[in-house]
């Protein structure tokens, strides 16, 4: 018998079969998830309707979920704990129209989303899960870092509403820039004394999480990227390429307040990349000075008349104060 394992046609047959099997597994998993979410929605609906159906609630109150959990676990095993039944009830209340529930989200996604009372914020994260295929770990991290509130705080009322309905829409350089980047995953104490090289090293060690904080579309190019101008050597701390905007993104790290010469240096880096590194179909580079402290007036004067693709943003080493951000966003919405 001929050895088929080296036959190209046979290998192609195996690959086709493998594709069909993997596709079937994916569709089965997707179908199971959709059916499970719909079942939990229905259970939540029945619980709410039962509670509202007469004198039961006044007589038994919270005992319903406790008793229901015991009886359902006897019949169906794990998965029907009191907290999970409470999640189903809350799920129905937040998503009363079953047809509006996305089949791209798992039950675990919804369990996180229903922790948010604010509908605008909840809608934003739901849209981001759909747009960027976030897993549950990514969702938790973005919610913990108050991504929606951080983005919304820099917008007007209409911008906040658009953000909630559409998620992050990347069409121009401003769409990928945050006023403040949260780097709590570096595990550096807020009052720690450190050098810029240490901060850079920490970011490289946590590159995947840093890319998550930067947002969709970033790919890492290099660190301490060499730039030679008139026989003088310079180095840009971090260089990325943005797949959607089709441009280089240059980041310089500053552990103290940004100075006017830092702005001039970044402008030079951007000019170098535009002339020496860009391919014909690349768009102009974006420059970000990431600083611990930002003097808004100095930045305004230092960047006057410069390339609009140059940005100065702050970073913080701890999770932002969610209550303060919420008050700020609510104030914008109330205007």
C-alpha positions in Angstrom: 0.0 0.0 0.0 1.2 3.5 -0.9 2.1 5.8 2.0 -0.8 8.3 1.8 0.6 10.6 4.5 2.9 12.3 2.1 0.4 12.6 -0.7 -0.7 16.2 -1.3 -4.2 15.3 -2.3 -4.7 13.1 0.7 -3.3 15.9 3.0 -5.8 18.3 1.4 -8.6 15.8 2.1 -7.6 15.6 5.8 -7.5 19.4 6.0 -11.0 19.7 4.5 -12.4 17.1 6.9 -10.7 18.9 9.8 -12.3 22.2 8.8 -15.8 20.6 8.6 -15.3 19.0 12.1 -14.1 22.2 13.7 -16.9 24.2 12.1 -19.4 21.7 13.4 -18.0 21.9 16.9 -18.1 25.7 16.8 -21.7 25.7 15.6 -22.7 23.1 18.3 -21.1 25.2 21.0 -22.7 28.4 19.7 -26.1 26.7 19.6 -25.7 25.3 23.1 -24.8 28.8 24.4 -27.8 30.4 22.6 -30.2 27.8 24.0 -28.8 28.1 27.5 -29.0 31.9 27.5 -32.6 31.7 26.3 -33.5 29.1 28.9 -32.1 31.2 31.7 -34.0 34.2 30.4 -37.2 32.2 30.4 -36.5 31.0 34.0 -35.9 34.6 35.1 -39.2 35.6 33.4 -41.2 32.8 35.2 -39.6 33.8 38.5 -40.5 37.5 38.1 -44.1 36.7 36.9 -44.6 34.3 39.8 -43.4 36.9 42.3 -45.8 39.5 40.8 -48.7 37.1 40.5 -50.5 37.6 43.8 -49.9 37.5 47.6 -47.0 35.1 47.4 -44.3 37.8 47.7 -45.8 39.3 50.8 -46.1 36.0 52.5 -42.8 34.3 51.5 -40.5 37.1 50.2 -36.9 36.0 49.6 -37.7 32.4 50.6 -38.7 31.8 47.0 -35.2 31.7 45.6 -33.9 29.6 48.5 -36.6 26.9 48.1 -36.5 27.0 44.4 -32.7 26.5 44.4 -33.0 23.4 46.7 -35.7 21.8 44.5 -34.1 22.5 41.2 -30.7 21.2 42.3 -32.4 18.0 43.4 -33.9 17.6 40.0 -31.1 19.0 37.7 -27.9 19.1 39.8 -25.5 22.1 39.9 -26.1 25.4 38.1 -29.3 26.4 40.0 -27.8 28.0 43.1 -29.6 30.9 44.7 -27.1 33.5 43.3 -27.5 32.1 39.8 -31.3 32.1 40.0 -31.0 35.7 41.2 -28.9 36.4 38.1 -31.6 34.9 35.9 -34.2 37.1 37.5 -32.1 40.2 37.1 -31.2 39.1 33.5 -34.9 39.1 32.5 -35.4 42.5 34.2 -32.6 44.1 32.3 -33.3 42.4 29.0 -37.1 42.1 28.9 -37.2 41.5 25.1 -35.7 38.2 24.3 -35.3 39.0 20.6 -32.9 41.8 21.5 -30.4 39.5 23.2 -27.2 39.0 21.2 -26.2 35.4 20.4 -22.6 36.5 20.5 -22.5 36.8 24.3 -22.2 33.9 26.7 -24.1 33.5 30.0 -20.9 34.5 31.7 -20.8 37.7 29.8 -24.3 38.5 30.9 -23.6 37.7 34.5 -20.9 40.4 34.4 -23.1 42.9 32.5 -26.0 42.8 34.8 -23.8 44.0 37.6 -24.0 47.4 35.9 -27.2 49.4 36.8 -26.5 52.0 34.2 -28.1 51.1 30.8 -25.7 53.2 28.7 -22.7 51.7 30.3 -24.1 48.2 29.9 -24.9 48.8 26.3 -21.4 50.0 25.6 -19.7 46.8 27.0 -22.2 44.6 25.2 -21.4 46.3 21.9 -17.6 46.0 22.5 -18.0 42.3 23.2 -19.7 41.9 19.8 -17.3 44.2 17.9 -14.0 42.8 19.4 -15.0 39.3 20.5 -13.9 39.9 24.1 -13.6 36.9 26.3 -14.8 37.0 29.9 -11.4 38.0 31.3 -11.1 40.9 28.9 -14.6 42.1 29.8 -13.8 42.0 33.6 -10.6 43.9 33.1 -12.2 46.6 31.1 -15.2 47.0 33.5 -12.8 47.1 36.5 -10.8 49.9 34.8 -14.1 51.8 34.1 -13.3 52.0 30.3 -16.7 53.4 29.4 -16.6 56.1 32.0 -13.0 57.1 31.1 -13.9 57.4 27.5 -17.2 59.1 28.2 -15.7 61.7 30.5 -13.9 63.3 27.5 -17.0 63.5 25.3 -20.1 65.7 25.1 -23.6 64.4 25.7 -24.1 63.2 22.1 -20.7 61.6 22.1 -21.6 59.6 25.2 -24.9 58.4 23.6 -23.1 57.5 20.4 -20.5 55.6 22.4 -23.2 53.6 24.2 -25.0 52.7 21.0 -22.0 51.9 18.7 -19.1 51.2 20.9 -15.7 52.5 19.9 -15.6 53.5 16.3 -12.1 53.8 14.9 -12.0 56.2 11.9 -9.4 58.9 12.8 -6.4 59.2 15.2 -8.5 60.8 18.0 -10.6 57.6 18.2 -7.7 55.5 19.5 -6.4 58.0 22.1 -7.4 58.0 25.8 -7.0 61.0 28.0 -5.8 58.7 30.7 -4.3 55.2 30.5 -4.7 52.9 33.5 -1.7 50.7 34.1 -2.7 48.9 37.3 -1.6 45.6 35.8 2.0 46.7 36.2 1.6 46.3 40.0 3.7 49.3 40.7 2.8 51.3 43.9 1.5 54.7 43.1 4.2 56.5 45.2 7.0 54.2 44.0 10.2 55.8 42.8 11.2 54.4 39.4 13.0 55.2 36.2 11.6 55.5 32.8 13.5 52.3 31.8 11.8 50.4 34.6 8.4 51.5 33.5 9.2 50.5 30.0 10.4 47.1 31.1 7.3 46.5 33.1 5.1 47.4 30.1 7.1 45.0 27.9 6.7 42.2 30.6 2.9 42.9 30.5 2.7 43.6 26.7 -0.5 41.7 26.2 -2.3 43.7 28.9 -0.8 46.9 27.6 -2.1 46.2 24.1 -5.6 45.6 25.7 -5.4 49.0 27.4 -4.3 50.7 24.1 -7.3 49.2 22.3 -8.2 47.4 19.1 -5.9 47.3 16.2 -2.5 47.8 17.8 0.5 45.5 16.9 3.9 45.7 18.6 6.8 46.8 16.4 9.7 47.4 18.8 11.1 49.1 21.9 14.0 51.6 22.0 13.5 52.0 18.2 16.7 53.5 16.8 16.4 56.9 15.0 19.6 58.4 13.4 19.6 62.1 12.5 22.8 63.8 11.4 24.9 61.0 13.0 23.1 61.5 16.3 21.3 58.6 17.8 17.8 58.8 19.3 15.5 56.1 20.5 11.7 56.0 20.7 10.6 54.1 23.7 7.8 52.0 22.1 6.6 51.7 18.5 3.4 50.1 17.4 1.5 49.8 14.1 -2.2 50.3 13.9 -3.9 47.9 11.5 -7.1 49.8 11.1 -5.7 53.4 10.7 -2.7 52.0 8.8 0.0 54.0 10.5 2.8 53.8 13.0 2.0 54.8 16.6 5.0 56.1 18.6 5.0 56.3 22.4 7.5 58.0 24.6 7.2 57.5 28.4 7.8 60.3 30.9 7.7 59.6 34.7 7.3 63.3 35.6 5.6 66.3 34.0 6.0 66.6 30.3 8.2 69.5 29.1 8.2 71.5 25.9 11.4 69.8 24.7 9.6 66.4 25.0 6.9 67.7 22.6 9.5 68.9 20.1 11.4 65.5 20.3 8.2 63.6 19.6 7.4 65.8 16.7 10.9 65.0 15.3 10.3 61.3 15.7 7.0 61.6 13.8 8.7 63.5 11.0 11.4 60.8 10.8 8.9 58.0 10.5 6.9 59.9 7.9 9.9 60.3 5.7 12.0 57.2 6.4 9.8 54.4 7.7 6.4 54.9 6.1 5.5 52.8 3.1 3.6 54.5 0.2 0.2 53.4 1.5 0.8 54.2 5.1 -0.9 57.2 6.8 1.0 59.8 8.8 2.3 58.5 12.1 0.7 59.2 15.5 2.7 60.3 18.5 1.7 59.8 22.1 3.7 61.2 25.0 2.6 59.2 28.0 3.3 61.1 31.2 2.6 60.8 34.9 1.6 64.5 35.2 0.2 66.8 32.5 0.3 70.6 32.5 -2.6 71.4 30.2 -1.5 75.0 29.6 2.1 74.1 28.8 0.9 71.3 26.4 -1.4 73.7 24.7 1.4 76.2 24.1 4.0 73.6 23.2 1.9 71.9 20.6 0.6 75.2 19.1 0.7 74.9 15.3 2.1 71.4 15.4 0.9 68.2 13.8 -2.6 67.3 15.1 -1.5 63.7 15.3 0.6 64.5 18.4 -1.1 63.7 21.7 -0.1 64.0 25.4 -1.9 61.6 27.7 -1.6 60.7 31.4 -1.1 57.3 32.9 -2.1 56.1 36.3 -0.9 53.1 38.3 -4.1 52.4 40.0 -7.7 51.8 39.1 -9.6 55.1 38.7 -12.2 56.3 41.2 -15.4 55.0 39.6 -17.8 57.1 41.7 -16.0 60.3 40.7 -16.0 59.4 37.0 -19.7 58.4 37.2 -20.6 61.8 38.7 -18.6 63.6 35.9 -20.4 61.6 33.2 -23.8 62.1 34.8 -23.1 65.8 34.9 -22.4 65.9 31.2 -25.6 63.9 30.5 -27.7 66.3 32.6 -26.5 69.4 30.8 
